[in-house]
Amino acid sequence: MHTFHQTGAILFAIAAIASAQSSSSSASPSASSSTNSGILAQQSPSWLPKFAAPSGVSTSYPTGTIDTGSSLDKAELDSSAYPEAWAPASTKGSEIQAVMKAIDWSKVPKVSPNKATKDGNVVVTDSKSDSSCWWSSTNCVKPKVDYLPEDIVYCPNAGDWGLNYDDGPYNPSEDDKELNAYAEPVLYNFLAKNNNQKATLFYIGSNVVSYPAAAKRALNDGHVLCVHTWSHPAMTTQTNIQVVAELYWTLRAIKEATGVTPKCWRPPFGDVDDRVRAIAWQMGMTTMIWDEDSNDWNMPGDGGGDLPWDTVNGYFEDWVEARKNGSDNKHGHIVLEHELNNATVKMTQKWLPTLQETFNVKSIHDCMGITQPYWEQNWVYPANASGNSTSSSGNATISASSSAAASSGSAVASSSAASSSSSASDSSDSSAEAAGASSGSASSASESSTTTSAATTFSMSSVALGLAMVAVTAFMS
């Protein structure tokens, strides 16, 4: 149970009640997200095509038996309607122009795209002033403009582990049976068989088009789907219309394959600034980063690198030990992991059971209290959807200055700043990681492992509102 100072309790309660009262009650998927905090109101992506409901996919949070069949349909979406897989997202056509017209460009900071190497990797420069909150340069996660919310970086409660995987869905190989032994639905089945574990999944649009059945399986299993761009570029190197295209085609693919429209995205390499954040926010998505990096993408494996398995294994050993010995007690974590290849899936298979014994392993959305991760309001995730709450001690006290960030059609506000823990993998930087990436394959899914200093936003659910009312009652009595 959290212990609140009376003054803190009343401030938190007032903020919570005000936020909850501002929530939109509209059941329409085109409802807007308003705010009383000064954060720019969002509109749902009404510019997406009106697809027919996909077959064989849930229309609300699944509560029945999870399918753990070993094979999936290999049929693709109509690739002629999309850019070339893993090529830069096309900026041509009326669909992109419709998004461009819907964005209020006066609310997009006028920041020039950053320079890129011939391989497409961002050229990172140091900036003491960092007027655009460029994560790759300064690890900034609190926008310099007041109309954008802070990035989600870590779970607010100590002991929580926000399970997440980048670069999916992991497609099967055409001619390699060994690699196919780790392609989806292998990871999703493993999660289902281990305490029906839920995760937040950041999808590459190219992979969704070529393997939509895997995205359906993930949604049907209760995982949360988010955007990770079409072709995995360093987003601050892209022009405005290129940013729009990288996000748009991925949103479109997920919507066509599964029927849901994500409200979350993660920038490849963590490369984001206020210009890119503003575009993503106006396209309906909150930016999610991480506070610890497993560097699993860089292990030897299909499209991977040469980081020894034992090094990555050691990171997990350190995180578990820190939690067990009580030194990890400030907040929870969002540890960057991937469903990129055989090596990354093997690492999850090794460590997930131990993590479940040590942490409250749950999706990022669950640890943040976000119950409506999509613009379709019939999707409501229950609190503690993962059903894994083995660790109950050491939860962090919620700051009275933290304000509520609603998950769907309600107020979104930034929280107070707090420092994150250092990454166990700080010997690797964005440049080294990017060198292992290939723009034409899943190996371009590498991420930066630089330590982040972060603030977090969390969602106001009905449970939080109830806690707020209890706090008021306690204070007044």
Buried (B, 14 or more C-beta within 10 A) or exposed (E): EEEBEEEBBBBBBBBBBBBBEBBBEEEEBEBBBBBBBEBBEBBBBBBBEEEEEBEEBBEEBBEEEBBBEEEBEEEBBEEEEBBEBBEBBBBEEEBBBEBBEBBEEEBBBEBEBBEBEEEBBBEBEEEEEBEBBBBBBBBBBBBBBEBBBBBBBBBBBBBBBBBBBBBBBBBBBEEEEEBBEBBBBBBBBBBBEBBBBBBBBBBBBBBBBBBBBBBBBBBBBBBBBBBBBBBBBBBBBBEBBBBBBBBBBBBBBBBBBBBBBBBBBBBBBBBBBBBBBBBBBBBBBBBBBBBBBBBBBBBEBBBBBEBEBEBBBEBBBBBBEBBEEEEBBBBBBBBBBBBBBBBBBBBBBEBBEEBBEBBBBBBBBBBBBBBBBBBBBBBBBEEBBBEBBEBEEBBBEBBBEBBBBBBBBBBBBBBEBBEBBEBBBEEBEBBBBBEBBBBEBBBBBBBBBBBBBBBBBBBBBEEBBEBBBEBBEEBEE
